[in-house]
């Protein structure tokens, strides 16, 4: 299962700027991390009220069988902060 493709498939219908979705995989000591960056006005749509949408996305991503030997982690970043 391609985790980045799964994240993109989940997030694309939720945002108003699907062309601004960037998923960057990187490996840390403990995790295979995926940084999700969306347009600044879409961050609220991805996080949701009280973080419920973000938690639901993470639940799905973490539940999928991963080809990596490490646990998967999803980080949601704001595009305006990541460019600084």
Backbone as CSV, one residue per row, in Angstrom:
resi,resn,N_x,N_y,N_z,CA_x,CA_y,CA_z,C_x,C_y,C_z
1,UNK,0.855,-1.184,0.000,0.000,0.000,0.000,0.891,1.234,0.000
2,UNK,0.659,2.117,-0.941,1.386,3.376,-1.000,0.703,4.363,-0.044
3,UNK,1.359,4.647,1.054,0.780,5.499,2.093,0.552,6.916,1.572
4,UNK,1.492,7.461,0.800,1.338,8.815,0.272,0.116,8.910,-0.644
5,UNK,-0.108,7.893,-1.464,-1.283,7.889,-2.348,-2.570,7.798,-1.533
6,UNK,-2.546,7.027,-0.450,-3.715,6.922,0.431,-4.026,8.278,1.064
7,UNK,-3.010,8.948,1.572,-3.212,10.259,2.190,-3.793,11.231,1.169
8,UNK,-3.234,11.240,-0.040,-3.722,12.149,-1.080,-5.173,11.830,-1.444
9,UNK,-5.526,10.550,-1.527,-6.898,10.157,-1.863,-7.891,10.597,-0.785
10,UNK,-7.474,10.573,0.459,-8.351,10.987,1.560,-8.496,12.511,1.593
11,UNK,-7.404,13.224,1.402,-7.369,14.668,1.595,-7.946,15.435,0.407
12,UNK,-7.743,14.953,-0.812,-8.153,15.691,-2.012,-9.611,16.150,-1.991
13,UNK,-10.582,15.298,-1.649,-11.975,15.784,-1.645,-12.286,16.804,-0.548
14,UNK,-11.415,16.922,0.444,-11.676,17.809,1.577,-11.218,19.243,1.349
15,UNK,-10.322,19.454,0.393,-9.711,20.777,0.222,-10.280,21.511,-0.993
16,UNK,-10.125,22.838,-0.996,-10.578,23.630,-2.138,-9.454,23.843,-3.152
17,UNK,-8.211,23.591,-2.745,-7.054,23.737,-3.635,-6.289,22.415,-3.693
18,UNK,-6.806,21.411,-4.423,-6.133,20.107,-4.446,-4.753,20.140,-5.092
19,UNK,-4.488,21.139,-5.936,-3.173,21.244,-6.555,-2.099,21.696,-5.564
20,UNK,-2.491,22.196,-4.412,-1.541,22.660,-3.395,-1.148,21.570,-2.411
21,UNK,-1.678,20.370,-2.573,-1.353,19.266,-1.657,0.060,18.776,-1.950
22,UNK,0.883,18.753,-0.912,2.246,18.227,-1.029,2.455,17.243,0.110
23,UNK,2.877,16.026,-0.241,3.149,15.003,0.765,4.632,14.654,0.661
24,UNK,5.356,14.892,1.746,6.798,14.663,1.762,7.128,13.557,2.755
25,UNK,7.565,12.397,2.272,7.965,11.339,3.201,9.407,11.527,3.677
26,UNK,9.639,11.217,4.923,11.009,11.198,5.442,11.065,10.243,6.619
27,UNK,12.245,9.718,6.849,12.415,8.711,7.888,13.117,9.329,9.093
28,UNK,12.581,9.037,10.273,13.220,9.460,11.513,13.721,8.197,12.214
29,UNK,14.264,8.358,13.392,14.778,7.211,14.130,13.660,6.227,14.502
30,UNK,12.464,6.756,14.773,11.376,5.916,15.245,10.246,5.717,14.245
31,UNK,10.093,6.621,13.277,8.921,6.618,12.406,9.294,6.776,10.943
32,UNK,8.380,6.354,10.097,8.368,6.759,8.698,7.326,7.867,8.662
33,UNK,7.777,9.107,8.561,6.887,10.256,8.698,6.488,10.796,7.332
34,UNK,5.258,11.260,7.249,4.740,11.897,6.051,4.254,13.283,6.451
35,UNK,4.850,14.312,5.842,4.448,15.694,6.107,3.436,16.101,5.049
36,UNK,2.244,16.450,5.487,1.178,16.886,4.597,1.098,18.399,4.650
37,UNK,1.264,19.031,3.487,1.165,20.479,3.390,0.014,20.811,2.451
38,UNK,-0.872,21.688,2.899,-2.001,22.134,2.082,-2.001,23.652,2.056
39,UNK,-2.841,24.230,1.227,-2.960,25.685,1.154,-3.379,26.229,2.526
40,UNK,-2.923,27.436,2.863,-3.229,27.996,4.188,-4.720,28.045,4.521
41,UNK,-5.576,28.301,3.531,-7.011,28.358,3.831,-7.650,26.973,3.899
42,UNK,-6.909,25.910,3.593,-7.432,24.547,3.692,-7.013,23.831,4.973
43,UNK,-6.110,24.428,5.730,-5.626,23.766,6.944,-6.777,23.484,7.907
44,UNK,-7.672,24.443,8.068,-8.824,24.259,8.959,-9.729,23.136,8.512
45,UNK,-9.862,22.945,7.212,-10.691,21.855,6.688,-10.071,20.501,7.010
46,UNK,-8.757,20.426,6.979,-8.059,19.168,7.251,-8.055,18.866,8.744
47,UNK,-7.904,19.880,9.564,-7.879,19.662,11.011,-9.288,19.429,11.543
48,UNK,-10.255,20.211,11.095,-11.634,20.027,11.537,-11.869,20.594,12.927
49,UNK,-13.128,20.570,13.335,-13.482,21.067,14.660,-12.891,20.141,15.713
50,UNK,-12.150,20.735,16.639,-11.497,20.022,17.730,-10.584,18.905,17.226
51,UNK,-10.082,19.044,15.994,-9.138,18.074,15.454,-9.741,16.747,15.036
52,UNK,-11.040,16.692,14.889,-11.704,15.421,14.590,-11.386,14.884,13.202
53,UNK,-11.326,15.758,12.197,-11.018,15.306,10.835,-9.579,14.804,10.778
54,UNK,-8.656,15.548,11.378,-7.250,15.127,11.399,-7.109,13.786,12.101
55,UNK,-7.815,13.603,13.196,-7.739,12.335,13.928,-8.307,11.187,13.096
56,UNK,-9.381,11.439,12.366,-9.964,10.395,11.510,-9.003,10.019,10.388
57,UNK,-8.355,11.017,9.783,-7.375,10.736,8.724,-6.225,9.907,9.290
58,UNK,-5.727,10.301,10.454,-4.622,9.565,11.074,-5.034,8.138,11.432
59,UNK,-6.248,7.956,11.897,-6.725,6.614,12.246,-6.695,5.697,11.023
60,UNK,-7.155,6.199,9.895,-7.152,5.396,8.662,-5.726,5.103,8.226
61,UNK,-4.880,6.118,8.200,-3.494,5.944,7.739,-2.740,4.980,8.655
62,UNK,-2.931,5.090,9.956,-2.210,4.232,10.890,-2.726,2.796,10.877
63,UNK,-3.973,2.593,10.449,-4.561,1.262,10.456,-4.161,0.419,9.237
64,UNK,-3.704,1.068,8.184,-3.346,0.363,6.959,-2.021,-0.363,7.150
65,UNK,-1.933,-1.564,6.610,-0.681,-2.314,6.686,0.388,-1.569,5.907
66,UNK,1.473,-1.299,6.572,2.535,-0.478,5.999,3.673,-1.349,5.478
67,UNK,4.269,-0.976,4.343,5.429,-1.711,3.845,6.718,-1.354,4.600
68,UNK,6.631,-0.408,5.520,7.809,0.046,6.249,7.960,-0.748,7.541
69,UNK,9.192,-0.912,7.976,9.435,-1.640,9.220,9.149,-0.766,10.446
70,UNK,9.015,0.537,10.232,8.737,1.472,11.329,7.272,1.880,11.300
71,UNK,6.826,2.457,12.394,5.463,2.974,12.444,5.344,4.204,11.559
72,UNK,4.135,4.445,11.084,3.875,5.584,10.204,3.347,6.736,11.053
73,UNK,3.788,7.949,10.722,3.312,9.146,11.403,2.912,10.171,10.344
74,UNK,1.777,10.844,10.565,1.293,11.884,9.657,1.372,13.228,10.360
75,UNK,2.124,14.164,9.769,2.255,15.528,10.284,1.529,16.461,9.326
76,UNK,0.648,17.285,9.855,-0.086,18.247,9.030,0.572,19.614,9.225
77,UNK,1.095,20.151,8.118,1.814,21.417,8.171,1.054,22.496,7.437
78,UNK,1.255,23.727,7.845,0.657,24.882,7.188,1.666,25.388,6.161
79,UNK,1.253,25.556,4.931,2.148,25.983,3.838,2.801,27.323,4.139
80,UNK,2.096,28.219,4.789,2.673,29.534,5.066,3.817,29.459,6.088
81,UNK,3.801,28.475,6.966,4.881,28.326,7.942,6.042,27.508,7.400
82,UNK,5.787,26.568,6.507,6.845,25.699,6.005,7.749,26.394,5.000
83,UNK,7.305,27.507,4.431,8.107,28.224,3.439,9.095,29.190,4.084
84,UNK,8.998,29.421,5.378,9.862,30.390,6.048,11.226,29.807,6.323
